[in-house]
């Protein structure tokens, strides 16, 4: 069993049951999925950029991403409907737990001048963090990177409020910024 999932079952769930006075163990919020999204703006001019991004995300997540395509044409950005504009991957189950563990304990700590992530949730208990480069993950070989790309990581929970979602992610090890920093 994954280390983080075991921690959720043994430590996080009982703590949250006490703090929020849940009557049933199924009421306790849990992590349902993680979505990793990378926009590839230069994918139109450089088709190899899309291939490199797919390779990087596959290496980071352990799962092959889906190429996202433009839903409509935007002349200001020279994008036509159906053009590839990014890649995304949805992680669930053991891959999700392993990815969140690596994100919280390894990748975020490797960022330069890291003081924690902002604790702003979306109003429904879900959290999105943006990374400026894929190099914070140790799986990526620096020599094989053609261009530094940012990514957006969304952690989707069953929490109904931001307070519950924030506490769940805190207990799972998400390094939120302390107030005053």
NORRA-V340153 format. One record per backbone hydrogen bond with DSSP energy under -0.5 kcal/mol. NH is the residue of the N-H (numbers start at 1). CO is the residue of the C=O. E is the energy in kcal/mol with one decimal. If there is no record, write none. Layout:
nh=NH co=CO e=E
nh=NH co=CO e=E
This chain:
nh=6 co=2 e=-2.3
nh=7 co=3 e=-2.0
nh=8 co=4 e=-2.3
nh=9 co=5 e=-2.4
nh=10 co=6 e=-2.7
nh=11 co=7 e=-2.7
nh=12 co=7 e=-1.9
nh=13 co=8 e=-2.8
nh=15 co=11 e=-1.9
nh=16 co=12 e=-2.7
nh=17 co=13 e=-2.1
nh=18 co=14 e=-1.8
nh=19 co=15 e=-2.5
nh=20 co=16 e=-2.5
nh=21 co=17 e=-0.6
nh=22 co=17 e=-0.9
nh=27 co=24 e=-1.6
nh=28 co=25 e=-0.8
nh=32 co=156 e=-2.9
nh=33 co=156 e=-1.3
nh=34 co=91 e=-2.1
nh=35 co=154 e=-2.4
nh=36 co=34 e=-0.5
nh=36 co=89 e=-2.7
nh=37 co=35 e=-0.5
nh=37 co=152 e=-2.8
nh=38 co=87 e=-2.9
nh=40 co=85 e=-2.5
nh=41 co=39 e=-0.6
nh=43 co=40 e=-1.3
nh=44 co=41 e=-0.6
nh=46 co=42 e=-2.5
nh=49 co=46 e=-1.4
nh=50 co=46 e=-0.6
nh=51 co=47 e=-1.1
nh=52 co=48 e=-2.5
nh=53 co=49 e=-2.2
nh=54 co=50 e=-2.5
nh=55 co=51 e=-2.2
nh=56 co=52 e=-2.5
nh=57 co=53 e=-2.6
nh=58 co=54 e=-2.2
nh=59 co=55 e=-2.1
nh=60 co=56 e=-2.3
nh=61 co=57 e=-2.8
nh=62 co=58 e=-2.2
nh=66 co=88 e=-3.3
nh=68 co=86 e=-2.5
nh=70 co=83 e=-2.6
nh=74 co=79 e=-2.3
nh=77 co=74 e=-0.7
nh=78 co=75 e=-0.9
nh=79 co=74 e=-2.4
nh=82 co=70 e=-2.3
nh=83 co=80 e=-2.1
nh=85 co=68 e=-2.5
nh=86 co=68 e=-1.2
nh=87 co=38 e=-2.6
nh=88 co=66 e=-2.3
nh=89 co=36 e=-2.2
nh=91 co=34 e=-3.5
nh=91 co=89 e=-0.5
nh=95 co=92 e=-0.8
nh=96 co=92 e=-0.5
nh=97 co=93 e=-2.0
nh=98 co=94 e=-2.4
nh=99 co=95 e=-2.4
nh=100 co=96 e=-2.6
nh=101 co=97 e=-2.0
nh=102 co=98 e=-2.2
nh=103 co=99 e=-2.7
nh=104 co=100 e=-2.7
nh=105 co=101 e=-2.2
nh=106 co=102 e=-2.0
nh=107 co=102 e=-2.4
nh=108 co=103 e=-2.2
nh=110 co=106 e=-0.9
nh=110 co=107 e=-0.9
nh=111 co=108 e=-1.2
nh=114 co=111 e=-1.0
nh=115 co=116 e=-0.5
nh=117 co=175 e=-2.6
nh=121 co=119 e=-0.7
nh=122 co=126 e=-2.1
nh=127 co=155 e=-2.4
nh=129 co=153 e=-2.8
nh=131 co=151 e=-3.0
nh=136 co=133 e=-0.7
nh=137 co=134 e=-1.3
nh=138 co=136 e=-0.5
nh=140 co=137 e=-1.5
nh=142 co=140 e=-0.5
nh=144 co=141 e=-0.9
nh=145 co=142 e=-1.0
nh=151 co=131 e=-2.3
nh=152 co=37 e=-2.8
nh=153 co=129 e=-3.1
nh=154 co=35 e=-2.8
nh=154 co=152 e=-0.5
nh=155 co=127 e=-3.9
nh=155 co=153 e=-0.5
nh=156 co=33 e=-2.7
nh=156 co=154 e=-0.7
nh=157 co=155 e=-0.5
nh=158 co=30 e=-1.8
nh=165 co=161 e=-2.1
nh=166 co=162 e=-3.1
nh=167 co=163 e=-2.1
nh=168 co=164 e=-2.4
nh=169 co=165 e=-2.4
nh=170 co=166 e=-2.5
nh=171 co=167 e=-2.5
nh=172 co=168 e=-1.6
nh=173 co=169 e=-0.7
nh=173 co=170 e=-1.1
nh=174 co=169 e=-2.8
nh=176 co=174 e=-1.8
nh=177 co=117 e=-3.0
nh=181 co=178 e=-1.6
